[in-house]
Amino acid sequence: MSGPHDLFLVRYLLLVGNKASHTAARRELHSVLGQQRTEEVMRGWGEELIEQGRQQGLAQGVSRGRAEDILRILAKRRVYVHEEARQRILNCTDVDTLDLWFDRSLSATSLSAVFDDLSQ
């Protein structure tokens, strides 16, 4: 290892590799950086991965909650939601789309009023 590009390669191996590649990457880091610096780098990368996971979990929770809100509003408004539409709502991860559907669901009298592009 000789430069920052090599660190990216080691990091990649740690992120996507198996146990053997993790061991090799850690050994390579240790040979270049020493034990203490290797532990600091690994801890920093670990904390970064944890934060990324936390952010993804939050985003998924927001999306899922908004989707469930849409379905609840439609049920209260007595708008029938067939299974395909239900799955479309529940599987949507785009918050802007979910927000649009949520706003439309507040006054919807049919499912098409939620999904149809009203600008046409």
matplotlib code that plots the C-alpha trace (Angstrom):
import matplotlib.pyplot as plt

x = [0.0, 1.3, -1.4, -4.9, -6.2, -5.0, -6.9, -10.1, -9.4, -9.0, -12.1, -14.0, -12.8, -14.0, -17.4, -18.2, -15.8, -16.0, -14.2, -11.0, -10.8, -11.6, -8.6, -6.4, -7.5, -6.9, -3.5, -2.6, -3.7, -1.8, 1.4, 1.2, -0.4, 0.5, -1.9, -3.2, -3.8, -5.4, -7.9, -8.7, -9.3, -11.4, -13.4, -14.0, -15.2, -17.4, -19.0, -19.6, -21.3, -23.5, -24.5, -25.4, -27.5, -29.2, -30.0, -31.3, -33.5, -34.9, -35.7, -37.4, -39.4, -40.6, -41.6, -43.3, -45.2, -46.3, -47.5, -49.5, -51.0, -52.1, -53.8, -55.5, -56.8, -58.2, -59.8, -61.5, -62.6, -64.0, -61.8, -61.2, -57.5, -56.8, -53.8, -51.6, -52.2, -51.7, -48.3, -47.4, -48.0, -46.2, -43.2, -42.7, -39.6, -39.7, -40.8, -41.9, -44.2, -45.6, -46.2, -48.1, -50.2, -50.8, -52.0, -54.3, -55.6, -57.0, -59.7, -59.7, -63.0, -61.3, -57.9, -57.3, -57.5, -54.5, -52.4, -53.4, -51.2, -53.6, -51.5, -52.7]
y = [0.0, 3.4, 6.0, 7.2, 5.1, 2.0, 3.0, 3.2, -0.4, -1.6, 0.2, -1.4, -4.8, -4.2, -3.0, -5.7, -8.5, -11.7, -12.6, -13.6, -10.2, -8.4, -10.2, -9.4, -5.7, -5.3, -6.9, -4.6, -1.6, -2.7, -3.1, 0.4, 2.3, 0.4, -1.1, 2.0, 4.0, 0.9, 0.6, 4.4, 4.0, 0.9, 2.5, 5.6, 3.5, 1.5, 4.6, 5.9, 2.7, 2.7, 6.3, 5.4, 2.5, 4.8, 7.3, 4.6, 3.2, 6.6, 7.2, 3.8, 4.5, 7.9, 6.3, 3.4, 5.7, 8.0, 5.0, 3.6, 7.1, 7.2, 3.8, 4.8, 8.1, 6.2, 3.7, 6.4, 8.1, 4.7, 4.6, 1.0, 0.1, -3.1, -5.1, -3.9, -0.3, -1.1, -2.6, 0.3, 2.7, 0.5, -0.1, 3.5, 5.0, 8.4, 10.8, 13.5, 11.0, 9.8, 13.4, 14.1, 11.0, 11.9, 15.4, 13.9, 11.2, 13.9, 14.8, 11.7, 10.0, 7.4, 5.8, 7.4, 10.8, 9.8, 8.3, 10.2, 13.0, 15.9, 18.4, 16.8]
z = [0.0, -0.8, -1.1, -0.5, -3.4, -1.6, 1.5, -0.6, -1.8, 1.7, 2.8, -0.1, 0.9, 4.4, 3.2, 0.7, 1.3, 3.3, 6.5, 4.7, 2.8, 6.1, 7.8, 4.8, 4.7, 8.5, 8.2, 5.3, 7.3, 10.3, 8.3, 6.9, 9.8, 12.9, 15.5, 17.1, 13.9, 12.3, 15.3, 15.0, 11.2, 11.7, 14.5, 12.4, 9.4, 11.8, 13.2, 9.7, 8.7, 11.8, 11.1, 7.5, 8.7, 11.2, 8.5, 6.2, 9.0, 9.7, 6.1, 5.8, 8.9, 7.6, 4.3, 5.9, 8.3, 5.6, 3.5, 6.4, 7.0, 3.3, 3.6, 6.9, 5.4, 2.3, 4.6, 6.6, 3.4, 2.3, -0.8, -1.8, -2.2, -4.2, -3.2, -6.1, -5.1, -1.5, -2.3, -4.6, -1.6, 0.9, -1.4, -2.3, -0.8, -2.4, 0.3, -2.2, -4.0, -0.7, 0.4, -2.8, -2.4, 1.2, 0.3, -2.4, -0.1, 2.3, -0.2, -2.5, -3.3, -5.5, -5.8, -9.2, -7.5, -5.5, -8.3, -11.4, -12.6, -12.1, -14.2, -17.5]

ax = plt.figure().add_subplot(projection="3d")
ax.plot(x, y, z, "-o")
ax.set_aspect("equal")
plt.show()
